[in-house]
Amino acid sequence: MNSQILAQNIKRLRSAKELSQDLLANKAGLSLSAVKNLERAKGEPRMKTTMAIAKALDVSLREMFQPVQELRTVRFRSAKKMPNRGNILAEVARWLDDFNFLEEILNQKKPFVLETQRARCSRERPIEAAKLCREELGLKPTEPIHDICGLLEHAGIKVFSIPMASNSFFGLSVGQEDGGPVVAVNMWERISVERRIFSAAHELGHLMLHTDAYDIAQSDENKQEEREADHFAGHFLMPDKGFYQEWNEAAGWHFVDRVFKVKRIFRVSYKTVLSRLVEKEAVDNSIWMKFSLAYQRRFNRKLAFAEEPLGIDPSEPYGMQRFDFYEDRFKRLIREALEQDKISLSRGAEMFKIGIEEMRDLRQNWEVIL
């Protein structure tokens, strides 16, 4: 039993649950000194004590003793200091280990198909880089992206969802050297689906434009790199040719309806549409206030207002639903591994992060239809 790994995991998991040592001791039915000794790796812990801690933290025994891979090629920046940064990275690392394990036992490794385009993608020309990536992925100049998760997964990029209550963290990405590439997106319920889609494209922009910025030691945001990734994302999701084709076809619509029509076609926020108009100098910055006033007159209510991409707007008008951003491949690999008896039902439950009874119910639902 590795007491040092156990100590690190207890501290990490306790911090993630926002529990003090005293609260954890109470939940586990242990003394405070027992918890402190475990976190200091003092002595050999009893299995009964470890099981009580695992139950109190609502994790499996396996997770208590599993060493966490140390990621190095990570781009994880935030506008604010994040005390739970280590916990997030540990969660990504464990998920990535599971993903790569499933790919290996099922012989389903996927190459990163955009790797060859990296040398042609310049941070000084993010719009051109977005165009190159779209072409490599077989997208037409006017074609909307209907399923960005599926598109990225088909391109050999692993997509991970992180539900974290934060208005300063939207996503992160991991390089190939650590078993990626990975795009991780914050799925907090107050973040609109449009924002999640934009964040995925934004992290793809970093993977293509800022390969030299993947350093775990760096945590401060680089505003210039953020702007470059934003430009990449906007044009990756909504290419100029497609945007102007749809915008011009809707010329007879009310201004507000016209914006919403285009936004729905390209699965972006209404702010992304307005930003494109400003970027192309079709309008000036007063368009933000004009749109807000036009919306209020048309619907007799105020519009929550924040410019893309800095603000969160949980009331994105006529927004999309959660299934508009939903990764598939990891879950599908778990099912295949279970059906081929490559992993146990309990191991599948651990990967899904659900209980064994819920796992049995899920398996029964799979069997309803192929």
N, C-alpha and C positions, 0 to 999 in steps of 0.2 A: 504494500500500500504506500503510494508516494504521498507523504504528508505535506510536502511543499506544494504540489499541484492542487491537492485538496484545499490547502489554506488559501491559495490564490483564487480558486473558483468560489469558495464560500464568500470571500470579500467582494468579488466581482458580482456574484448573483445577489448578495444582500444589498449592495449598492444599487443594482438594477431595480430591485423591488422597493427601494427607498426605505429600508428597514435599518434601525439602529441595532447595535449589538444586543442591547437590552431587550428590544422588541423581538428580535429573532430568538433569543434565549427563552422568552415567555412563550412564543408560538411553538417552540420545539420541546418545551417542558424541561429545559436544562438550566443550569446555573449560568450566570454571566461569565464567571471565570472559565467555565468549560468552553464557551464560544470564543472567548479571547484566546485561550490556549490553542484552539483549533486554527484560528486565523494567524497565529504566530508560529504554527507548525511545531508546537511543543509536545513531545511525546507521541506515542502511537495511538491514534483514535480507535475507539471501539466501534464495531459495525453497527451496534444498536444506536449509538450516539450519531453516527453518520446518517443512518436511515431517518432518524428524527429530524435532523437538519434538512435533509432532502425533501421530506414531507412538508416541513414548514416553508420551504422555498418553492414548493410545487414543481420540482424537477426530478428526473430519474437519477438513480445511483450512478449510472454510466456517465451522465453529464458532470457529476461531482468529481469524477476521477479522470476525465478525458482532458489531456493537455490541449491547449489552444495554440493553433498555428500563429506564428508572429508574421503578420503581413508587412511587407516593406514597400512595395510599389503601389501606394495608395494615394489618391487625391481626395482628401477629406477636409474641406475648408468650410468655415462657418462665419457668418457676420458677427456672431457673439461667441464668447467662450463657452465650451460645452463640457461640463463636469463628467458626463456619462460617455464621453468619446471612446474610452477604452472598452466599455461594455458593448457599444455598437460594433466596434471593430472585431471583438471576440465573437459576437453573434454572426457577423459576416464570414469570419474565418471558419467557423464550425459548419455553417451552411455550405460554404465553398468546398470544404473537405468532403462533405456528404455528396455534393453534386459530382465532383470529380471521381469519387468512389463508384457512384452509380454508372457514370459514363464508361468507366474502365471495366466493371464486371459485365456490362451489357454490350461492350465493344461499340459504343456509340459516341466516340469523341468527335467533336465538330471543329473544323478549322476556322480561324478568324478570317473571313473572306475579304475584309477591308484592309488587311495588313499591307498588301502590296501597294495600296493607294496612299499610305501614310507619307511616303517620301514626296509625293506631289501635293500634299495638303500643307499650305502655309498659314501660319497664324496671322500674317499680314493680309491674307485674302480668304477669310472664313466663308464668304458667300460662294466663292469658287470651289472651296473644299466641300461644302454641302452639296453642290451640283455634282462633283466627282463621285461622292459617296452614293448619291441617288442613282447615278448611271450604273455604278458597279453593282448595286442591288437590283437593277432591272426596272427601276421606276421611270415612267414616262415624264416628260417635262411639265405636264399639266396634272399628273396623277396625285390624288390625295393619299395619305397613308392611313388605311382603315384600321390596322392593328399593329401599333408600333412594337408591342412586346413580341408578337410573332415574327415581325420583320427582323428585330435584333437577334432573337433566338435562332432564326434561320441563318443569320450571318455569323453564328458562332459566339455570340455575346450572351453571357448568363445574366438574367434579370432577377433581381431580388427586391422584395417589398419589405420595408421597415416601417411599422406603425410607431411613430414617436411624436409625442406632444411637444412640438417646437415650431415657432414661426420664423426661425432663422436657419433651419436646416432642411434642404429640399432633396439632396441626394449626394452620392459619392460614387467613385469608380475605382476599380482595381486593375492593375496591369496583368499582362500575360505571364510575367515571371512568377507571379503568385498563384497561378492556376486559372487566371481569368482569360480574356477580359470580362469584367463584371460591371454592370450598371445597377446601382441600388437606388431606390426611390422611396422617399418618405410617403407613407400611405395614411398619415393622420387624417381623421375624418373631416377636419376643418380645412384641409387642402383640397381644392377642386380637382376633378379628374383632368381638366384641361391643364392645370398646373403640373400634375404628375406626368402627363405626356410630354409637356415642354421640358421638364426636368430630365427625363430619359434622353431626349434629343440633345439637351445641354451637356449631359455627361458624355454622350457619344462625341460631341464637339471637343471636349477635353481629351478624350482618347486619341482623336485624330490630329489635334492641333498642338497639344502641350505634353508630348511624351517625356520631356525633360522635367516636368513638374510633378512626377509621381514619386513622392518622397514622404514616407510616414512621419518624418520629423517636422514637416511643415504643416501648420494648422491655420495660419492667418490667410484671409482672402486676398487674392491679387485682383484688384478691380479691373485692370486691363484684360487679364485672361478671362474674367467673368463676362465682360462685354463681348469679347471675341466668341466665346462659347454661346452667348445669347444670339449673336448674329447668325452663327452656324445653325443653331436650333430653329430659329424663325424661318430660315430659307430651306432647311431640310424638310420641315413640316409643310411649308407653304411656299413653293417656288414661285418666282415672279410671273412666269408665263401662265401658270395655272391660276394664280391669284387675280391677275388682271383680266383673264378670260371670264372668270366668274363674277368679278366686280363689275365689269362692263355689261355683262348680260343682265345684271340686276339693276341697271341704271334707272329703271322706272319705279323702283320700290321706294318706300319711305326710307329715309336715311338709317334709322334704327333697325328696321327690318332687313335692310340691305347688309348691314354689318353682321347681324345674327345669321343670316343665310350663309354668308361666306365662312363665318366662323364654324358653323356646323359641318360644312362640306370638308374643311381641312382639319377639324377636330382640334382647334386651337381656342384660346380665349378671345373675347371681343377686344381685349387690350392688345393682343398680338395683331389683329386686323388694323386697329387704329395706329399702332406703332409702325406698321408697314407703310401706311399712307404718309406719316410724318417722315419716315426714312427716305421715301422717294420724292419728298418735297411736293407732294400733291396737295398737302395742307400744312398749316403751321401748328404749333403746340396748343393753340386755342381750341383745337378739335376735341380735346379731352373734356373741357367744360361744356362745349356745344353739344357733345354727345350726351353728357349727363343731364343737361337741361331738356334735350329732346326726349330722352327716355322718361324723365319725370312727367313731361306734358302728355306723352303717349299712354303711360300706364298709371299715372296718378300716384306714383310712389318714387322715393329717392333710390338712386343706385349706389351701392357701396363702391367707393371709388379709390383705386390705387393703380398707379401705372405699372404696366408689365415691364420687367418681370420681378420687381422688388417686393411687391405686396401680395398678401393673401386676400382673396375675395371668396369667402365661403358661399356667398350668394350669387355665384356666377349665373347670370340670366340664361334660362333655357339650357342649363348645363347638362353634361352627359352623366351616365350612371357608372357605378363601379366596374361593371363588366366591360366597359370601354377601355379599361386599362387593367389587364389581368394576364399575368404570365402563366404559361402552361407546361413548359418542358420538364421542369423539376418534378412536378406532380405526376406527369405521365411516366417518367423514368421510375419513380417509386412504384407505380402500379405494375409496370412491366417486370421490375425486379421481384415483386411479390408473386406475381402470376407464374414466374419462372423459378420460384423457390430459391432465388439468389439471396434474399433477406427474409428475416422472420417478420411476423405480424407486429410484434412489439418494437422491432427496429423500424419498421415503416411508420408506426405511431410516433416514435421519437423524431423521425425526420419531418413528419407533418406537424409535430408539436401538439398532438392531441392525445387523449386517453385511449386505452386499449379498447374499451367498449365503443367509443366513437369510431375507432379504426375498423372494428368489426362491422358497424353499421355502414360505414363508407364502402367497405368491400362488398357488402350485400347490394348496395346501390349500383356499384359497377356492374354487377351481374344481371341487373334488370335488362340492360341493353348493351350490346357490344359497341 
